[in-house]
Amino acid sequence: MLYYLCVIFLFLNTSLCSYDFYGRHFIASYKKCDKKALCNINELIIAFEKAVQSSGATILKSDYERFPGGGMTAFIVLSESHASIHTYPEHNACFIDLFTCGSHCSYEPFDKILTDYLHPQDVSKELCIRK
């Protein structure tokens, strides 16, 4: 009896926590950003984390590093995969990406929050479906 209960528990636990072998990798380049917003690292980190949360992803851990000249890289480890931002204030630009496994996350709110915060005048973006 205990054996069957363990099998049922493992099946339910695996079914509820697993993701399809499918992912979306959203990448974007934001150019001609609002310089003040791009260089305000504390506010940018807040906007970045809010953008990730709005995608429906689960944040596990985050870290960032500042560089001489005002650049910054931030990385967020997600239950679903990861998100990153790399800023280049000398070019008023940054690169962002959001990679999520499964199909329950959405990159659109992530992109909207970051574009609303950074006000890029030139945006190039791409969505890669991975399977």
C-alpha positions as CSV (number, residue, x, y, z in Angstrom):
1,M,0.0,0.0,0.0
2,L,2.8,2.5,0.9
3,Y,4.5,1.7,-2.4
4,Y,1.3,2.7,-4.4
5,L,0.9,5.9,-2.4
6,C,4.6,6.8,-3.1
7,V,4.1,6.1,-6.8
8,I,0.9,8.2,-6.9
9,F,2.7,11.0,-5.0
10,L,5.7,11.0,-7.4
11,F,3.4,11.0,-10.4
12,L,1.3,13.9,-9.2
13,N,4.4,15.8,-8.0
14,T,6.2,15.3,-11.4
15,S,3.1,16.2,-13.4
16,L,2.4,19.4,-11.5
17,C,6.0,20.6,-11.5
18,S,7.2,19.6,-15.0
19,Y,7.3,21.7,-18.1
20,D,6.9,20.7,-21.7
21,F,10.1,20.5,-23.7
22,Y,9.3,23.8,-25.2
23,G,10.6,27.3,-24.6
24,R,10.4,30.9,-25.7
25,H,13.6,33.0,-25.9
26,F,12.8,36.7,-26.3
27,I,15.8,38.9,-27.1
28,A,15.8,42.6,-27.7
29,S,18.1,45.5,-28.3
30,Y,16.9,48.9,-27.0
31,K,18.8,51.8,-28.5
32,K,18.5,55.6,-27.9
33,C,17.2,54.9,-24.4
34,D,16.4,57.6,-21.8
35,K,20.0,58.1,-20.4
36,K,18.8,59.0,-16.9
37,A,16.6,55.8,-16.7
38,L,19.4,53.6,-18.1
39,C,22.0,54.9,-15.6
40,N,19.8,54.8,-12.5
41,I,20.9,51.2,-11.6
42,N,18.7,50.9,-8.5
43,E,15.5,51.9,-10.4
44,L,16.5,49.9,-13.4
45,I,16.9,46.7,-11.3
46,I,13.4,47.4,-9.8
47,A,11.9,47.8,-13.3
48,F,13.8,44.6,-14.5
49,E,12.5,42.5,-11.6
50,K,9.0,43.9,-12.1
51,A,9.1,43.1,-15.8
52,V,10.2,39.5,-15.0
53,Q,7.4,39.0,-12.5
54,S,4.9,40.4,-15.0
55,S,5.8,37.6,-17.4
56,G,4.5,35.0,-15.0
57,A,8.0,33.6,-14.3
58,T,9.1,32.6,-10.8
59,I,12.3,34.4,-9.6
60,L,14.7,32.1,-7.7
61,K,17.8,34.3,-7.4
62,S,19.2,37.5,-8.9
63,D,22.5,39.3,-9.0
64,Y,24.0,42.2,-10.8
65,E,27.4,43.7,-11.4
66,R,28.3,47.4,-12.1
67,F,31.2,48.2,-14.4
68,P,33.4,51.2,-14.7
69,G,31.8,53.8,-16.9
70,G,28.3,53.1,-15.6
71,G,27.4,49.8,-17.4
72,M,25.7,47.0,-15.6
73,T,24.8,43.4,-16.1
74,A,21.9,41.8,-14.2
75,F,20.9,38.2,-14.3
76,I,17.8,36.5,-12.8
77,V,17.6,32.8,-12.4
78,L,14.0,31.6,-12.9
79,S,12.3,28.4,-12.1
80,E,11.5,28.5,-15.8
81,S,15.1,29.5,-16.9
82,H,16.6,33.0,-16.9
83,A,16.5,36.7,-17.7
84,S,19.3,39.2,-18.3
85,I,20.0,42.8,-19.1
86,H,23.3,44.3,-20.2
87,T,23.5,48.1,-20.3
88,Y,25.9,50.3,-22.4
89,P,25.3,53.8,-21.2
90,E,28.0,55.1,-23.5
91,H,25.7,54.0,-26.4
92,N,22.4,54.8,-24.6
93,A,21.5,51.1,-25.2
94,C,21.0,47.8,-23.7
95,F,20.5,44.1,-24.6
96,I,17.8,42.1,-22.8
97,D,16.6,38.6,-22.9
98,L,14.0,36.4,-21.3
99,F,14.1,32.6,-21.8
100,T,11.3,30.6,-20.3
101,C,10.6,26.9,-20.5
102,G,7.0,25.7,-20.9
103,S,4.1,27.8,-22.2
104,H,2.7,29.6,-19.2
105,C,5.0,32.7,-19.3
106,S,4.6,35.6,-21.6
107,Y,7.3,37.9,-22.9
108,E,4.9,40.8,-23.9
109,P,4.4,42.3,-20.4
110,F,8.2,41.9,-19.8
111,D,8.9,43.9,-23.0
112,K,6.3,46.5,-22.2
113,I,7.5,47.3,-18.7
114,L,11.1,47.7,-19.8
115,T,10.2,49.8,-22.9
116,D,7.9,52.0,-20.7
117,Y,10.8,52.5,-18.3
118,L,13.7,53.0,-20.7
119,H,11.8,54.8,-23.6
120,P,14.0,53.4,-26.3
121,Q,13.6,55.2,-29.7
122,D,15.0,52.2,-31.6
123,V,14.0,48.7,-30.8
124,S,14.8,45.4,-32.5
125,K,13.4,42.3,-31.0
126,E,13.1,38.6,-31.9
127,L,11.3,35.6,-30.4
128,C,12.9,32.2,-30.9
129,I,10.7,29.2,-30.2
130,R,12.9,26.4,-28.8
131,K,11.8,22.7,-28.9
